[in-house]
Amino acid sequence: MIREHILLELEQEELLCKFVEADRQVPKDLRGKFIAKTSSRVAGSHCDFIHMVVRDIKISGNLTDAEILAQKGLLGLSYGSGGSFLFHLLPEAIQYYRELKQAAQPAESIEKEVRGHLSSDAFHNAYPAVLKKWAEAEALLWESDSETQFTTIGHLCREALQEFADVLIRKYNPPNTDTDKAHTIARIKDVLNLHSSYLGSTQKDFLEKLISYWRSVSDLVQRQEHGAQRDNTSLTWEDARRVVFQTCIVMYEVDRSLIKK
């Protein structure tokens, strides 16, 4: 456990997380160093760290904190022309980040609510296969940033959405519903429309927007599973994070929106 042997202040941990998450937004073949841009070299000065290949990827932090991360063996430090500071991630930084995320307890009330709902006995009993697939996808998110794992994450989230919709179809049995398990958008729409007759106009409007939200998440999941081939782009860790988080949230919102009869 790297974290047991490296003492960091909160601000330094936050900066390390920024470095890791910014680096994971870049396709592997474009990964490189971050150049520190600061107006002052005074200790504690504010600094922008700009990716030297993908220039629109930039994080902000404290230059001294970055130097401390380098001293702790988490960032590599070199110098460019004119003495500019150049930082790059070391494997120890990835491991530290992984341990930090796996050990973290939800701090925000909203995250606590969503996770609490999904981990409740009621949700687990209703959707055991759904929760298993989604939990596997989330575990892979923190374990690796390989493109092979990225597509597996998409596959697991697609299976979670399919199983979630299938459970609701069996539970509520809407008339003339689509029997194809892969057609989750049509099936979720049938379930939500069945319940809209019990709601007021504002709530009905929300359910319509929720169907559109489900469609957008489904599109993201499909893109993830197929490696963004249609876009002709490379998947990044940020793509995987978005798919895992949004799959969780859309299932939460759908489950909470259904009238318990």
Secondary structure, DSSP 8 states (H G I E B T S, - for coil): -GGGT----HHHHHHHHHHHHHHTTS-GGG---EEEE-S--STT-EEEEEESSSTT-EEEEEHHHHHHHHHTTSEEEEE-GGG-EEEEE-HHHHHHHHHHHHH----SHHHHHHHHHHTSHHHHHH-HHHHHHHHHHHHHHHH---HHHHHHHHHHHHHHHHHHHHHHHHHH--TT----TT-HHHHHHHHHHHHHTTS-HHHHHHHHHHHHHHHHHHHHHHHHHTTTTTTT----HHHHHHHHHHHHHHHHHHHHHS---
